[in-house]
């Protein structure tokens, strides 16, 4: 029954393994190509933005001017980095607030596990009413008093007397006694 319910695979295990290895090899070559492309793009961008310096034939004044120019560029880059960092933190906070609102709208709030805490009456009143109530309140003073009434017990008497009184068959009783 279990053999007939499972459908047979359309390709054999060896063919599946062969295809899997081919796919993995292709993915590895694609990954290597992407890494090489990113590396070349980075080198081109750096060469474009930061040209090589020819410092050997420059005078002291020219070197100082180059240093000042580099410092200005560093300051601009730091300002841009700071601005971008501030935008990122602001966006992260906004994303967090929006995701919290979505979570609240869904109504699937996680309720914390509550622990049972024993609190005295004074502490409970203090928590509810604040520090207004300083003396302890006697709750038993306001309760009604209920008197317990004793149940009336019927006196236990001889059951034969009751039978005589209830039955009204005195004549039959005499016949019964006479028969003994």
N, C-alpha and C positions, 0 to 999 in steps of 0.2 A: 504494500500500500504506500509506504514512504518512497519507494523507488519510482513508482508510477506517478506520484504527485510532483516530484521534482522534474522540471524540464531539462533535457540534455543540452549542454552548451553547444552553440553552433560552430565554435572553433575549438580545436584541441588545445590542451594545456601547453604543449611545446610551441604551437603557433602563437598563443597568447603571450608567452614569455618572450618570444622573438620580437613581437610587435612592441611589447613594453620596453625592451632594451633599446629598440630603434628610436622610440619616442624620447626616452631619457637622453640618448646621445644627441638627438636633434635639439632638445631643450638646452643641453649643456653648450652646444656650439652657438646657439642663439644668445645665451647668457654671456658667453665670452665675447661675442661680437658687440653686444650692447655695452659691455665694460670698456672695450677698446674705443668705441665711438664716443663714449662719455669722456674718456681720458684725452682723446684727440681734441674734442670740443673745449675741454678745460684749458689745455695748453694753448690753443688758438686764442681763447678769450684773454688769458693772462698775457700773451705776447702782444695782443692788441691794446690792452689797457695799461700795461706796465712795460714800456720799452726798456731795453737794456741801457745801462748808463756807461758812457765812455768817460771815465774819470781821470785817466792818465794824462791827458793833454790840457786839463783845465787849471786855471789859476785858483788861488785861495778865495778870492771874491766870488768866482763862479761856483765853487764848491759850497760856499755859505748860502748863496742864492738857491742852489739846488736843494740844500737841507731845509731852508725856509719853505720852499715850495712843497717838499715832501711832508713837512709838518702841517701845512695848510690842508693838503689832501687827506692826511690822517685825521685831522679834526673834522673835516667834512664827512669822512667815512664813519667816524665815531658818532656824529650827530645822526646820520642816517640809520646806523645800527640801533641807537637809542630810540629813535622814533618808531622804527619797525618793531622793536621789542615791546614798546608801550602799546602799539596797536595789537600785537599778538596777545598780550595779557588781557587787554580790554575785550578782544574778540573771544578769548577763552572764557572769561567771566560771563559774557553775554550768552555764549553757547551753554554754559553750565546752568544759568538761570532759565533759559528757554527749555532745556531738557528737564529741569525740575518742574516747570509749569506743565509740560506735557505729561510727566509722571503723575502729577497731582490731578490733571484732567482725566487720566485713565482711571484713577481711583484705586489703584493698587498700591496703597501705602503699606509699608512694612510696620506692623505694630510691634513695639518692643515687648519682651516678655516681662510681665509685671510680677513683682514679688509681694507676697503677703507681709504686711507690716503691722505689728501690734501697736496700737496707739491708745493711750488713755483718753478718757472723756475730756479731761482738762486740756490735753494737748490738741485734741480735735477741735474743741471750741476755740482755742487760741489760734489754730490755723484758719478756721472759718471766719471768726470775727476779728482777728488781729489781736492787738494788745489791749483792747477795750476791756475784756473780762479778765480781772486779776484774781478774784477769789474763786474758789472751786464751787461748782454748782452741784447741789445734791439732787440727783434725778429721782430718787426714791421718795422725796418729800411731796412731789406733785402727783404721785400715783394714787389711784382710788384704792380704798380698802374693801375687800370683798370678804364677807362672812360666809364661811362654808357651813351649809346646813347639814345636819346629820340625817342620814337616811333612816326612815322609820322602818324598823324591823318588825315583822309580824311575829307574834309570840308563837312558839312552837307548842302545839297541844297534842293531845292524844288523837291520832287519826281516826280511831274507831268512833270517838264521840262525834267527830265531824261527819263520818259516814252515816251515823244514826240520824243526825240532825238534817242532813241533806237528803237522804234517801226517802224518808217517809214510808219505809217499808218495815215497820216494826213487826208486823205479823209474820212476814217471811223469815225474818231473822230468828224469831222464836222457833219456827219450824226447822230451821237449819241447826240451831242449837239443840233442839230436841232429838234430831237425828243422830247426833254424836253419841 
